């Protein structure tokens, strides 16, 4: 059995200590400990056999930073610079007979660390790392550079006695250059290396 040890470090964003960032100490297959950064951007956690420290950001930008754990006693420093943050914008394209009212946009970063860590929650796994209900047909989110998975849906559970609701799912995601990522297990993965705009085409399901 590996001996538990304390992991400590600091999270800074644009050179400023960041409070309230969730920190996960994990291996490639599971989360060992979870904590939050304090008002000075510092964190401490006790874990045995941790391979990574993962910082999860949801405001004012979305993304994860995974830092390998090196030698015993070394401080884990995680920093995000302005150049690391880019804008993802886009709009929903609907069938002609459907009027837009809302759609759930879901984003998940794809890191070297597997989804079982990125999507971890105390109760189980999140469906997506970040999810928001969009009430306008356009959207804009600041994210960290990297590979991302996008999902979107408008799903309503209604009693059978009522009229069937209009449920929507993604038919295609199209990037600015006209390319369209192939669907993969219900999501669409693409690299966001600079400001990126996408068209999310929805279809009835």
N, C-alpha and C positions, 0 to 999 in steps of 0.2 A: 504493500500500500504506500502510495506517495505521501510524503509529509506535506501538510497544509502550510502554505506560506502567505504572507501578506503581500498584496500587490498595491502599489500606490503610484499616483501620477497626477498630471494636470491636463486639462482641456482648455485650449485657447482658440478663439475665433477672431480673426483680423487683429491678432495681437492682444486681445482682451480676454481675461479669464471668463469662462462660460459656466454659469450655474444652471442646475436643473437638467443636465444631460444624463440620460440613462447609460450606465456602463455595464457591460456584460463581460465576465471572465469565462472563457469557454475553451473547449477542445473542438476538433472538427466535427464532432457528433453530438455534443450537448453543452448546455449552459451550466456552469458550476456555481456561479454567484452573480448577484445583481446588486448594484448600488447607484447612487446619484452623485453628481458633482455638487460641492457646496458653493457658498457665495464667492469663494476664491478660485473656483474652477478645479478644486482638488478632489480626489477620490481615494478611498481605501477599501479593500475587500480581501477576504481570506479565502483561498482556493487551493486545492491540491491538483497539480498536473495541468494547469491552464496553459494553453498554447497561444491564445490570442486575448487581447483586450479590445472590445468592440464598443465604440461610442455611437449611439443612435440619436440622430437629430431630426426633429419634426418642425421646429421653428427656429429662426426665421427662414430656414431653408430645410430641405429634406435630403436625407442620405445617411450613410454609415461610413465610419472609418475604422478599419481593422488594423491593429498594431501588434505584431508578433511579440511575445514575451521572451526576453533574452536572458541574460544571466541573473542569478538570484540577487535580490536587493536593488536591482537597477530600476530607476524611475521610468514609468511609461508616459512619454510625452506625446500628446495628440494635438495637432494644430491644423486649423483650416484657414487658408489664405483667400483673399478676394479672387485670385485667379482660379481657385478650385470650384467656385460657385458660378453656375450658368443658368440661363433661363430656358425653360421648356414651355412653349406656348402651343396652342392648337385650337381646333374647333370640331364640333360634332356635326356630321353630315347624316341626315335622316332620310328615310324613304319619303317620297313626295306626299303621301297620304297621312303622314304622322307629323303632328306639331310638337316641337320640343317643349317639355316642361322641366324635366330634370334627368340627370344620369349620374351614376356613381363612378368616379374616376379613381383607379387604384394603381399605385406605383410600388415597385419593389426593386431595390438595387441588387445587382448580381455581382457578388464579391468572390474572392478566394475562399471566404468562409461560407459554408453551405447554408441553404435556406432554413434548416432546422435551428440555426443560431440566429440568423437575421430576423426571422419571424417569431421568435420565442415570446411567449407570455406565460404568466404563472398558471393560467387556466388551460394552456395548450399552445396552439399555433395560430397566429393571425392569418387571415386569408391573403392579406397584402400588407406590406410594411406601412404604407400611407394610403388612406382612403378618405375622400371627401365627396359630398353630394354637390354637384354643380347644378345651379338653377339658371345658368345662362349657357348658350351654345358655344361660348368661347371660354378658354381657361388659360391661366398662366401660373407656373410654379417655379420657384427657384430650387435647383437640385445640385448635388455634387456631381462633378464629371465622372463618367464611367458608363458601364452597361446597365441598362434598366429594362424591366419588364413592365409593360402597360396592359391593363385590363379596363374594361368599362362595361356597364350594364345598367339597365333600368328594369328591375324585376319587382312585381307586385304579387303577393299571395292574396288571393281573394276566394271567398266561398264559391262553391260550384253553382249555387243558386243565382249568383250575380252574373252580370255580363262579363265576358272574358276580358281581362285587362290587356293593354298593349305592353308586352314585354319586349325589351330590346337587348341585343348582344352585339359584339363587334363582328363586322363582316371583313373589315380590312383596316390596317393602319398604313398611311402613306406619308413618307418623309418629303421634305422640300425638294429633293432631287428627283422625285418621282418613284423612288424605290419603295417596295412594300415588304417588310419583314414577314417571313413565313410564320404562321401560328405554331406555338409550341406549348402543348398541354394547356391550351386555353388562353395563353398570354402571347404578347408580341414583344420580342427583345430587340433592342437597337442601342447603339452607342451614342451617348450625348457628350461630345467633346467640346462643343461650342454652343452658342445660342441656337436652339433648334425649334422648328415649327412642324407640327404634324396635323394631318387630317384623320379623324377617327370616324370611319363610316360605320353606322349602326344599321342593323337589320332586325326585323321582327322575328321572334323566336317562340 
